[in-house]
Amino acid sequence: PTASVACATDPIEVAHAKTQAPRVREGASQTEDAEECGAVRLARDYYVESAELNAFLARSTPELEEALHRNLGTTAFDNHDVSWEDERDVATCLHSLRHRAALPPNTPASVLESCTAVSWNATGSVVAAAYGPLDRNDWESSESVLCTWSVMRRQLDPSRADHTLQLPCCLVSLAFHRVEPDLLAGGGFNGDVMLFRLGAAGGEALACKSSLTEYTHAWPVLQLAWTHTPQLGHVLTSLSSDGRLLVWSPANRLAAPA
């Protein structure tokens, strides 16, 4: 007799896994006894010619000499007595500058409620302050007043600014030029970047301002700073709350960012 039998089993489960052992490296070092080591020179006793250093010295020496000669004639620290015994000097308030005289025509007195920006010029003799309301929701349409005082004048009047300029938009940042003491940059709440030439002939202090385009600021200009580049010379940088950092050249009268 013949019999056939069949059976089935479950599939065999197979799993693959890998492992990796970390690599180990050993090293050893040996130092000499401090008493056996000789003195180590911290500086070379010979001169190494460097073209990069020579170029830097040739470029910066005239500016340094000019600054030193200018400092010889300044009187900014004539009445300042340095106390070498105390750990820190005591600062005293010489003047509290606040314009209380007559404002330009059609300027409300409320614009002097708060100071929104301050900047000193290159010689340290003129301080500029921008005033505007801080408790209003619509700064863009709020007026502002720019005031300047020459603090080195004998006829200084803290309650009367030497120059006052009414602006249709509130200024939130100011920055004087690093070299030209009469060139002042201002940043507006509406995104405008402005250049003022203080003491300009004809009384027109506003030299130029930027235009609203897709490449310029549309939000408040929170900070301004002057810097120098080899290609463009002195340029103005502006930082806005819209996240843009722009570089401007006074040569094109702020027609477009550089």
SEBARO-535530 format. One record per residue (C-alpha): residue number from 1; residue in three letters; x negated, y, z negated. Coordinates in steps of 0.02 Angstrom, whole numbers. Layout:
BEGIN
<pos: NUM code: ALA X: X Y: Y Z: Z>
...
//
This chain:
BEGIN
<pos: 1 code: PRO X: 0 Y: 0 Z: 0>
<pos: 2 code: THR X: -56 Y: 181 Z: 33>
<pos: 3 code: ALA X: -10 Y: 334 Z: -74>
<pos: 4 code: SER X: -44 Y: 517 Z: -38>
<pos: 5 code: VAL X: -63 Y: 640 Z: -179>
<pos: 6 code: ALA X: -84 Y: 830 Z: -164>
<pos: 7 code: CYS X: -113 Y: 965 Z: -297>
<pos: 8 code: ALA X: -144 Y: 1152 Z: -302>
<pos: 9 code: THR X: -245 Y: 1261 Z: -421>
<pos: 10 code: ASP X: -240 Y: 1448 Z: -458>
<pos: 11 code: PRO X: -363 Y: 1557 Z: -362>
<pos: 12 code: ILE X: -531 Y: 1568 Z: -445>
<pos: 13 code: GLU X: -561 Y: 1743 Z: -516>
<pos: 14 code: VAL X: -728 Y: 1815 Z: -471>
<pos: 15 code: ALA X: -801 Y: 1978 Z: -540>
<pos: 16 code: HIS X: -960 Y: 2070 Z: -492>
<pos: 17 code: ALA X: -1052 Y: 2186 Z: -611>
<pos: 18 code: LYS X: -1219 Y: 2276 Z: -607>
<pos: 19 code: THR X: -1326 Y: 2340 Z: -745>
<pos: 20 code: GLN X: -1478 Y: 2449 Z: -746>
<pos: 21 code: ALA X: -1612 Y: 2461 Z: -877>
<pos: 22 code: PRO X: -1691 Y: 2631 Z: -913>
<pos: 23 code: ARG X: -1866 Y: 2661 Z: -855>
<pos: 24 code: VAL X: -1994 Y: 2685 Z: -991>
<pos: 25 code: ARG X: -2158 Y: 2773 Z: -967>
<pos: 26 code: GLU X: -2293 Y: 2789 Z: -1097>
<pos: 27 code: GLY X: -2429 Y: 2917 Z: -1106>
<pos: 28 code: ALA X: -2566 Y: 2970 Z: -1223>
<pos: 29 code: SER X: -2672 Y: 3125 Z: -1245>
<pos: 30 code: GLN X: -2816 Y: 3175 Z: -1353>
<pos: 31 code: THR X: -2875 Y: 3345 Z: -1411>
<pos: 32 code: GLU X: -3042 Y: 3396 Z: -1479>
<pos: 33 code: ASP X: -3068 Y: 3451 Z: -1655>
<pos: 34 code: ALA X: -3041 Y: 3637 Z: -1679>
<pos: 35 code: GLU X: -3214 Y: 3657 Z: -1752>
<pos: 36 code: GLU X: -3295 Y: 3578 Z: -1600>
<pos: 37 code: CYS X: -3205 Y: 3690 Z: -1474>
<pos: 38 code: GLY X: -3284 Y: 3852 Z: -1422>
<pos: 39 code: ALA X: -3198 Y: 4021 Z: -1407>
<pos: 40 code: VAL X: -3075 Y: 4034 Z: -1261>
<pos: 41 code: ARG X: -3073 Y: 4197 Z: -1165>
<pos: 42 code: LEU X: -2900 Y: 4275 Z: -1154>
<pos: 43 code: ALA X: -2948 Y: 4392 Z: -1013>
<pos: 44 code: ARG X: -3066 Y: 4385 Z: -866>
<pos: 45 code: ASP X: -3230 Y: 4478 Z: -876>
<pos: 46 code: TYR X: -3222 Y: 4514 Z: -689>
<pos: 47 code: TYR X: -3099 Y: 4607 Z: -576>
<pos: 48 code: VAL X: -2989 Y: 4516 Z: -451>
<pos: 49 code: GLU X: -2934 Y: 4619 Z: -302>
<pos: 50 code: SER X: -2745 Y: 4612 Z: -276>
<pos: 51 code: ALA X: -2665 Y: 4694 Z: -125>
<pos: 52 code: GLU X: -2493 Y: 4685 Z: -207>
<pos: 53 code: LEU X: -2556 Y: 4773 Z: -364>
<pos: 54 code: ASN X: -2645 Y: 4907 Z: -263>
<pos: 55 code: ALA X: -2488 Y: 4941 Z: -163>
<pos: 56 code: PHE X: -2385 Y: 4956 Z: -322>
<pos: 57 code: LEU X: -2509 Y: 5077 Z: -401>
<pos: 58 code: ALA X: -2519 Y: 5183 Z: -243>
<pos: 59 code: ARG X: -2329 Y: 5192 Z: -236>
<pos: 60 code: SER X: -2294 Y: 5226 Z: -419>
<pos: 61 code: THR X: -2442 Y: 5338 Z: -469>
<pos: 62 code: PRO X: -2374 Y: 5499 Z: -387>
<pos: 63 code: GLU X: -2206 Y: 5478 Z: -472>
<pos: 64 code: LEU X: -2290 Y: 5444 Z: -639>
<pos: 65 code: GLU X: -2404 Y: 5597 Z: -623>
<pos: 66 code: GLU X: -2257 Y: 5706 Z: -574>
<pos: 67 code: ALA X: -2159 Y: 5648 Z: -727>
<pos: 68 code: LEU X: -2308 Y: 5680 Z: -842>
<pos: 69 code: HIS X: -2332 Y: 5856 Z: -773>
<pos: 70 code: ARG X: -2146 Y: 5891 Z: -792>
<pos: 71 code: ASN X: -2150 Y: 5833 Z: -972>
<pos: 72 code: LEU X: -2291 Y: 5954 Z: -1012>
<pos: 73 code: GLY X: -2175 Y: 6101 Z: -980>
<pos: 74 code: THR X: -2018 Y: 6035 Z: -1065>
<pos: 75 code: THR X: -1955 Y: 6108 Z: -1228>
<pos: 76 code: ALA X: -1832 Y: 5968 Z: -1266>
<pos: 77 code: PHE X: -1926 Y: 5909 Z: -1421>
<pos: 78 code: ASP X: -2000 Y: 6073 Z: -1484>
<pos: 79 code: ASN X: -1888 Y: 6077 Z: -1638>
<pos: 80 code: HIS X: -1892 Y: 5890 Z: -1670>
<pos: 81 code: ASP X: -1993 Y: 5836 Z: -1822>
<pos: 82 code: VAL X: -2038 Y: 5652 Z: -1824>
<pos: 83 code: SER X: -2032 Y: 5568 Z: -1993>
<pos: 84 code: TRP X: -2167 Y: 5434 Z: -1992>
<pos: 85 code: GLU X: -2131 Y: 5379 Z: -2170>
<pos: 86 code: ASP X: -1948 Y: 5335 Z: -2150>
<pos: 87 code: GLU X: -1901 Y: 5177 Z: -2057>
<pos: 88 code: ARG X: -1776 Y: 5272 Z: -1951>
<pos: 89 code: ASP X: -1745 Y: 5454 Z: -1911>
<pos: 90 code: VAL X: -1588 Y: 5541 Z: -1965>
<pos: 91 code: ALA X: -1485 Y: 5603 Z: -1817>
<pos: 92 code: THR X: -1393 Y: 5766 Z: -1840>
<pos: 93 code: CYS X: -1254 Y: 5839 Z: -1734>
<pos: 94 code: LEU X: -1312 Y: 6000 Z: -1652>
<pos: 95 code: HIS X: -1157 Y: 6039 Z: -1549>
<pos: 96 code: SER X: -982 Y: 5972 Z: -1528>
<pos: 97 code: LEU X: -940 Y: 6012 Z: -1347>
<pos: 98 code: ARG X: -756 Y: 6035 Z: -1309>
<pos: 99 code: HIS X: -689 Y: 6157 Z: -1181>
<pos: 100 code: ARG X: -559 Y: 6267 Z: -1265>
<pos: 101 code: ALA X: -564 Y: 6416 Z: -1147>
<pos: 102 code: ALA X: -449 Y: 6450 Z: -1000>
<pos: 103 code: LEU X: -427 Y: 6307 Z: -877>
<pos: 104 code: PRO X: -415 Y: 6320 Z: -688>
<pos: 105 code: PRO X: -245 Y: 6378 Z: -623>
<pos: 106 code: ASN X: -101 Y: 6251 Z: -632>
<pos: 107 code: THR X: -200 Y: 6136 Z: -746>
<pos: 108 code: PRO X: -103 Y: 6070 Z: -896>
<pos: 109 code: ALA X: -188 Y: 6076 Z: -1065>
<pos: 110 code: SER X: -153 Y: 5890 Z: -1091>
<pos: 111 code: VAL X: -298 Y: 5842 Z: -977>
<pos: 112 code: LEU X: -419 Y: 5886 Z: -1117>
<pos: 113 code: GLU X: -345 Y: 5758 Z: -1236>
<pos: 114 code: SER X: -483 Y: 5628 Z: -1212>
<pos: 115 code: CYS X: -659 Y: 5618 Z: -1140>
<pos: 116 code: THR X: -668 Y: 5478 Z: -1011>
<pos: 117 code: ALA X: -851 Y: 5488 Z: -953>
<pos: 118 code: VAL X: -1016 Y: 5573 Z: -998>
<pos: 119 code: SER X: -1182 Y: 5588 Z: -906>
<pos: 120 code: TRP X: -1347 Y: 5684 Z: -925>
<pos: 121 code: ASN X: -1442 Y: 5753 Z: -776>
<pos: 122 code: ALA X: -1621 Y: 5707 Z: -730>
<pos: 123 code: THR X: -1702 Y: 5849 Z: -828>
<pos: 124 code: GLY X: -1596 Y: 5822 Z: -984>
<pos: 125 code: SER X: -1535 Y: 6002 Z: -982>
<pos: 126 code: VAL X: -1357 Y: 5980 Z: -918>
<pos: 127 code: VAL X: -1222 Y: 5864 Z: -983>
<pos: 128 code: ALA X: -1065 Y: 5827 Z: -884>
<pos: 129 code: ALA X: -903 Y: 5766 Z: -962>
<pos: 130 code: ALA X: -741 Y: 5710 Z: -880>
<pos: 131 code: TYR X: -576 Y: 5734 Z: -970>
<pos: 132 code: GLY X: -408 Y: 5652 Z: -942>
<pos: 133 code: PRO X: -260 Y: 5575 Z: -1033>
<pos: 134 code: LEU X: -283 Y: 5399 Z: -1100>
<pos: 135 code: ASP X: -104 Y: 5367 Z: -1160>
<pos: 136 code: ARG X: -20 Y: 5369 Z: -990>
<pos: 137 code: ASN X: 26 Y: 5221 Z: -882>
<pos: 138 code: ASP X: -2 Y: 5307 Z: -715>
<pos: 139 code: TRP X: -182 Y: 5365 Z: -719>
<pos: 140 code: GLU X: -191 Y: 5369 Z: -531>
<pos: 141 code: SER X: -80 Y: 5522 Z: -523>
<pos: 142 code: SER X: -148 Y: 5602 Z: -682>
<pos: 143 code: GLU X: -256 Y: 5756 Z: -664>
<pos: 144 code: SER X: -433 Y: 5769 Z: -731>
<pos: 145 code: VAL X: -556 Y: 5908 Z: -773>
<pos: 146 code: LEU X: -744 Y: 5897 Z: -750>
<pos: 147 code: CYS X: -843 Y: 6008 Z: -868>
<pos: 148 code: THR X: -1031 Y: 6042 Z: -875>
<pos: 149 code: TRP X: -1137 Y: 6125 Z: -1009>
<pos: 150 code: SER X: -1317 Y: 6184 Z: -994>
<pos: 151 code: VAL X: -1375 Y: 6141 Z: -1170>
<pos: 152 code: MET X: -1544 Y: 6230 Z: -1152>
<pos: 153 code: ARG X: -1466 Y: 6402 Z: -1128>
<pos: 154 code: ARG X: -1477 Y: 6525 Z: -1271>
<pos: 155 code: GLN X: -1298 Y: 6580 Z: -1233>
<pos: 156 code: LEU X: -1230 Y: 6404 Z: -1253>
<pos: 157 code: ASP X: -1048 Y: 6407 Z: -1306>
<pos: 158 code: PRO X: -987 Y: 6234 Z: -1359>
<pos: 159 code: SER X: -806 Y: 6288 Z: -1336>
<pos: 160 code: ARG X: -831 Y: 6356 Z: -1158>
<pos: 161 code: ALA X: -902 Y: 6249 Z: -1019>
<pos: 162 code: ASP X: -1019 Y: 6329 Z: -893>
<pos: 163 code: HIS X: -921 Y: 6252 Z: -749>
<pos: 164 code: THR X: -748 Y: 6175 Z: -742>
<pos: 165 code: LEU X: -677 Y: 6082 Z: -593>
<pos: 166 code: GLN X: -498 Y: 6020 Z: -578>
<pos: 167 code: LEU X: -473 Y: 5852 Z: -493>
<pos: 168 code: PRO X: -312 Y: 5767 Z: -438>
<pos: 169 code: CYS X: -368 Y: 5597 Z: -502>
<pos: 170 code: CYS X: -435 Y: 5545 Z: -672>
<pos: 171 code: LEU X: -623 Y: 5512 Z: -676>
<pos: 172 code: VAL X: -677 Y: 5358 Z: -771>
<pos: 173 code: SER X: -865 Y: 5357 Z: -734>
<pos: 174 code: LEU X: -1005 Y: 5483 Z: -703>
<pos: 175 code: ALA X: -1188 Y: 5465 Z: -653>
<pos: 176 code: PHE X: -1315 Y: 5602 Z: -615>
<pos: 177 code: HIS X: -1446 Y: 5574 Z: -480>
<pos: 178 code: ARG X: -1613 Y: 5508 Z: -546>
<pos: 179 code: VAL X: -1715 Y: 5646 Z: -462>
<pos: 180 code: GLU X: -1598 Y: 5785 Z: -404>
<pos: 181 code: PRO X: -1529 Y: 5867 Z: -562>
<pos: 182 code: ASP X: -1382 Y: 5951 Z: -474>
<pos: 183 code: LEU X: -1312 Y: 5796 Z: -386>
<pos: 184 code: LEU X: -1175 Y: 5708 Z: -485>
<pos: 185 code: ALA X: -1076 Y: 5553 Z: -437>
<pos: 186 code: GLY X: -901 Y: 5519 Z: -503>
<pos: 187 code: GLY X: -788 Y: 5367 Z: -498>
<pos: 188 code: GLY X: -599 Y: 5387 Z: -498>
<pos: 189 code: PHE X: -460 Y: 5282 Z: -567>
<pos: 190 code: ASN X: -390 Y: 5265 Z: -391>
<pos: 191 code: GLY X: -553 Y: 5191 Z: -324>
<pos: 192 code: ASP X: -628 Y: 5349 Z: -251>
<pos: 193 code: VAL X: -816 Y: 5376 Z: -260>
<pos: 194 code: MET X: -861 Y: 5561 Z: -259>
<pos: 195 code: LEU X: -1020 Y: 5665 Z: -248>
<pos: 196 code: PHE X: -1028 Y: 5837 Z: -329>
<pos: 197 code: ARG X: -1161 Y: 5966 Z: -293>
<pos: 198 code: LEU X: -1160 Y: 6076 Z: -448>
<pos: 199 code: GLY X: -1198 Y: 6259 Z: -416>
<pos: 200 code: ALA X: -1165 Y: 6243 Z: -230>
<pos: 201 code: ALA X: -1145 Y: 6401 Z: -128>
<pos: 202 code: GLY X: -965 Y: 6456 Z: -108>
<pos: 203 code: GLY X: -908 Y: 6367 Z: -266>
<pos: 204 code: GLU X: -862 Y: 6205 Z: -174>
<pos: 205 code: ALA X: -933 Y: 6077 Z: -294>
<pos: 206 code: LEU X: -857 Y: 5922 Z: -211>
<pos: 207 code: ALA X: -982 Y: 5876 Z: -75>
<pos: 208 code: CYS X: -898 Y: 5717 Z: -10>
<pos: 209 code: LYS X: -796 Y: 5567 Z: -62>
<pos: 210 code: SER X: -757 Y: 5394 Z: 1>
<pos: 211 code: SER X: -605 Y: 5343 Z: 102>
<pos: 212 code: LEU X: -487 Y: 5200 Z: 65>
<pos: 213 code: THR X: -524 Y: 5054 Z: 183>
<pos: 214 code: GLU X: -527 Y: 4865 Z: 170>
<pos: 215 code: TYR X: -712 Y: 4876 Z: 125>
<pos: 216 code: THR X: -700 Y: 5007 Z: -15>
<pos: 217 code: HIS X: -631 Y: 5008 Z: -191>
<pos: 218 code: ALA X: -444 Y: 5009 Z: -222>
<pos: 219 code: TRP X: -455 Y: 4992 Z: -412>
<pos: 220 code: PRO X: -538 Y: 5099 Z: -547>
<pos: 221 code: VAL X: -726 Y: 5127 Z: -526>
<pos: 222 code: LEU X: -785 Y: 5077 Z: -699>
<pos: 223 code: GLN X: -972 Y: 5109 Z: -680>
<pos: 224 code: LEU X: -1094 Y: 5203 Z: -569>
<pos: 225 code: ALA X: -1284 Y: 5190 Z: -562>
<pos: 226 code: TRP X: -1420 Y: 5265 Z: -452>
<pos: 227 code: THR X: -1564 Y: 5157 Z: -393>
<pos: 228 code: HIS X: -1702 Y: 5162 Z: -262>
<pos: 229 code: THR X: -1731 Y: 5044 Z: -116>
<pos: 230 code: PRO X: -1878 Y: 5044 Z: 6>
<pos: 231 code: GLN X: -1759 Y: 5042 Z: 156>
<pos: 232 code: LEU X: -1628 Y: 5172 Z: 106>
<pos: 233 code: GLY X: -1714 Y: 5274 Z: -29>
<pos: 234 code: HIS X: -1602 Y: 5328 Z: -172>
<pos: 235 code: VAL X: -1433 Y: 5243 Z: -163>
<pos: 236 code: LEU X: -1279 Y: 5241 Z: -273>
<pos: 237 code: THR X: -1203 Y: 5077 Z: -336>
<pos: 238 code: SER X: -1022 Y: 5068 Z: -393>
<pos: 239 code: LEU X: -934 Y: 4931 Z: -490>
<pos: 240 code: SER X: -745 Y: 4920 Z: -490>
<pos: 241 code: SER X: -616 Y: 4815 Z: -580>
<pos: 242 code: ASP X: -571 Y: 4739 Z: -411>
<pos: 243 code: GLY X: -731 Y: 4636 Z: -427>
<pos: 244 code: ARG X: -831 Y: 4729 Z: -293>
<pos: 245 code: LEU X: -1006 Y: 4797 Z: -312>
<pos: 246 code: LEU X: -1040 Y: 4922 Z: -173>
<pos: 247 code: VAL X: -1196 Y: 5016 Z: -120>
<pos: 248 code: TRP X: -1178 Y: 5193 Z: -52>
<pos: 249 code: SER X: -1302 Y: 5306 Z: 35>
<pos: 250 code: PRO X: -1284 Y: 5496 Z: 19>
<pos: 251 code: ALA X: -1355 Y: 5511 Z: 195>
<pos: 252 code: ASN X: -1189 Y: 5461 Z: 276>
<pos: 253 code: ARG X: -1085 Y: 5564 Z: 153>
<pos: 254 code: LEU X: -999 Y: 5408 Z: 83>
<pos: 255 code: ALA X: -918 Y: 5371 Z: 252>
<pos: 256 code: ALA X: -940 Y: 5184 Z: 220>
<pos: 257 code: PRO X: -1036 Y: 5071 Z: 102>
<pos: 258 code: ALA X: -1217 Y: 5046 Z: 152>
//
